Amino acid sequence: MATDKTNLQLVINGILNENPIFRLVLSMCPAVGISTTVMNGFMLGIAVLFVQVCSSCTIALFKNVIHPRIRIPTYTLTIATWVTVIDMVLAAYLPEAYAKMGIFIKLIVAFAIITMRLEMFASKESINASFWDGIGMGLGFMFGMMALGLVRELLGMGTILGYDVLGFKPLLFFVLPLAGFFCVGLMMAFFNYIEIVYKRTKRA
Amino acid sequence: MTIHIIRRILPFLVLVLALPALVQAQELIAEKSFGKATNEIVVTFAAAVDRAVVENPANYRVYEEQDPDIQLVLESVVLADDQKTATLIFKEPLNARLSHVVSVSRLAESGAKATFKVMKPYLGYLLSILVGALLINNFVFTKYLGLCVFFGTSKRKDTAKGMGITFTMVIVVSAIMSWFFYQFILKPYGLNFLQIVVFIGLVSLTVQAVDTVLRKVNPALFSAFGVYLVLVIANCVIIAVPLILADNEYNFWESFMLALGAGGGFLLALYLMSSVRERMDLANIPPTFKGVPIAFIVAGQFALAFLGFSGLALF
């Protein structure tokens, strides 16, 4: 069973239609916990992109030799291996960013989005399609994290990527870690609102 | 037989022999504890003492009980105006989890030496880990972990209870197994880099084992809780707890308490959230906020409330 979507459609699907954070509501822990700045979102996004693509390709490669009954433990161990790789690479080459993200890099292993994509997509499709699907999902996650980081950094600190944009701090509240809950909730409501308005104008 | 009796009375003998020293220390020292700041020990003497002697750091010898060779550096000693309460201020923060031995020389005219131990009650310390994981550092509301499962299973109270109980069971078993693996295999053989793979493997193993055992032993219970078992593995908390206990070098009981607190805290969070969400079904919510967005806002308010627990110190 091969997908009839082109590579580009697969990528766009991951970013828009099935955005992991705002559409599928998966992997919320980092979206709330460390999306305080754009940079954090970008770094974790890179890590997730790497793990997603590598595990998708690995599973797509070995899908015919994995016994269906032990498929979930197999997925988990595959992801754990790639997470160990990215964990050690980041700890060695980017120790500062690694220290900021703390335990979350290691927790990529339990992100529901990756296991779900392996189960739904990579275990059925070809390597090529799985690769592009992984790219799409990883980018979708990264853009979601960066959008959250943008809003929180701008509202909380008045900066973007560390550069002072506004010159003042509108709502310091948004820098607090727990503001992530409010931020995600409000942004989801905002997207819902856009969708409702869009449908209404289309009907009229 | 006689050897047996001697062995029995030996501890008492030692105690009786050591009693004078202890009593003497008790006579001079009324109270001792760790201070408010992390680098302080507060000692209250039984009677007024000589300021010149007490405030001289050279008269003190302080070390952690497990390494007597390493003396801790005292910066200064401040005696309060009542001439009884002395605060020992150290250069570096103390590790309040360990018991510290303090000896003060030339305290009385005879040059008597007072030696005493300062430690936190261990049971209280264990309870503080439990309460810490349950409320102060609740994994859902203050560490933002396990949110996917949290939002997925908090729609109904029954689901919330089922998920919470299953999760607590699995996390306690898997944390204890992780502790054994970490202490006796990973650490001795220098395999620390395999932490993630081993811990997640143990979790899958536990889930699989509980699944199989429950199916055979208690089918009724399985039909109630079986569906949640698959979800347990997608919960970040289950992998965060072994990582935390490996990082902090917790011992067996500390690990057990942390796992119990994490599971109980998750259960508590789920139950609170499901109670609110059941009532929200009846409320008139704007269509843009219906479903997940309002759930996030409510969770944010819970997180604000849980912020109030920070700084709570019971023991």
Boltz contact constraints between the chains, C-beta under 6 A:
constraints:
  - contact:
      token1: [A, 25]
      token2: [B, 292]
      max_distance: 6.0
  - contact:
      token1: [A, 26]
      token2: [B, 148]
      max_distance: 6.0
  - contact:
      token1: [A, 28]
      token2: [B, 147]
      max_distance: 6.0
  - contact:
      token1: [A, 28]
      token2: [B, 148]
      max_distance: 6.0
  - contact:
      token1: [A, 29]
      token2: [B, 144]
      max_distance: 6.0
  - contact:
      token1: [A, 29]
      token2: [B, 145]
      max_distance: 6.0
  - contact:
      token1: [A, 29]
      token2: [B, 147]
      max_distance: 6.0
  - contact:
      token1: [A, 29]
      token2: [B, 236]
      max_distance: 6.0
  - contact:
      token1: [A, 32]
      token2: [B, 144]
      max_distance: 6.0
  - contact:
      token1: [A, 33]
      token2: [B, 144]
      max_distance: 6.0
  - contact:
      token1: [A, 73]
      token2: [B, 204]
      max_distance: 6.0
  - contact:
      token1: [A, 76]
      token2: [B, 200]
      max_distance: 6.0
  - contact:
      token1: [A, 76]
      token2: [B, 204]
      max_distance: 6.0
  - contact:
      token1: [A, 80]
      token2: [B, 196]
      max_distance: 6.0
  - contact:
      token1: [A, 80]
      token2: [B, 197]
      max_distance: 6.0
  - contact:
      token1: [A, 80]
      token2: [B, 200]
      max_distance: 6.0
  - contact:
      token1: [A, 83]
      token2: [B, 196]
      max_distance: 6.0
  - contact:
      token1: [A, 84]
      token2: [B, 196]
      max_distance: 6.0
  - contact:
      token1: [A, 106]
      token2: [B, 196]
      max_distance: 6.0
  - contact:
      token1: [A, 106]
      token2: [B, 243]
      max_distance: 6.0
  - contact:
      token1: [A, 107]
      token2: [B, 236]
      max_distance: 6.0
  - contact:
      token1: [A, 109]
      token2: [B, 196]
      max_distance: 6.0
  - contact:
      token1: [A, 109]
      token2: [B, 200]
      max_distance: 6.0
  - contact:
      token1: [A, 109]
      token2: [B, 239]
      max_distance: 6.0
  - contact:
      token1: [A, 110]
      token2: [B, 236]
      max_distance: 6.0
  - contact:
      token1: [A, 110]
      token2: [B, 239]
      max_distance: 6.0
  - contact:
      token1: [A, 112]
      token2: [B, 148]
      max_distance: 6.0
  - contact:
      token1: [A, 112]
      token2: [B, 234]
      max_distance: 6.0
  - contact:
      token1: [A, 178]
      token2: [B, 303]
      max_distance: 6.0
  - contact:
      token1: [A, 181]
      token2: [B, 296]
      max_distance: 6.0
  - contact:
      token1: [A, 181]
      token2: [B, 299]
      max_distance: 6.0
  - contact:
      token1: [A, 181]
      token2: [B, 300]
      max_distance: 6.0
  - contact:
      token1: [A, 181]
      token2: [B, 303]
      max_distance: 6.0
  - contact:
      token1: [A, 182]
      token2: [B, 300]
      max_distance: 6.0
  - contact:
      token1: [A, 184]
      token2: [B, 296]
      max_distance: 6.0
  - contact:
      token1: [A, 185]
      token2: [B, 293]
      max_distance: 6.0
  - contact:
      token1: [A, 185]
      token2: [B, 296]
      max_distance: 6.0
  - contact:
      token1: [A, 185]
      token2: [B, 297]
      max_distance: 6.0
  - contact:
      token1: [A, 188]
      token2: [B, 293]
      max_distance: 6.0
  - contact:
      token1: [A, 189]
      token2: [B, 288]
      max_distance: 6.0
  - contact:
      token1: [A, 189]
      token2: [B, 289]
      max_distance: 6.0
  - contact:
      token1: [A, 189]
      token2: [B, 293]
      max_distance: 6.0
  - contact:
      token1: [A, 192]
      token2: [B, 288]
      max_distance: 6.0
  - contact:
      token1: [A, 193]
      token2: [B, 288]
      max_distance: 6.0
